Amino acid sequence: MASLLAPEATSIFLDLAARGLIRGDGKTESESDAQIRARIRAMEIVAEHTLRRA
């Protein structure tokens, strides 16, 4: 889990998300700032829970 949340992996993930390349709805347009912020917050929540279990 730590490698998935590492800065380099997170940066790559957010770049792909911003370009609309990881959407699950079949759309390919870029994601909005709000969508990116929601993804970042979701990753923060996962990281917080992961650290608590470690």
Residue pairs with C-beta under 8 A, 6 or more apart in sequence:
1 46
1 50
2 50
3 9
5 43
5 46
5 47
5 50
10 43
13 22
13 39
13 43
14 36
14 39
14 40
16 22
17 23
17 31
17 35
17 36
17 39
18 30
18 31
18 36
19 30
20 27
20 28
20 29
20 30
20 31
21 28
23 31
31 39
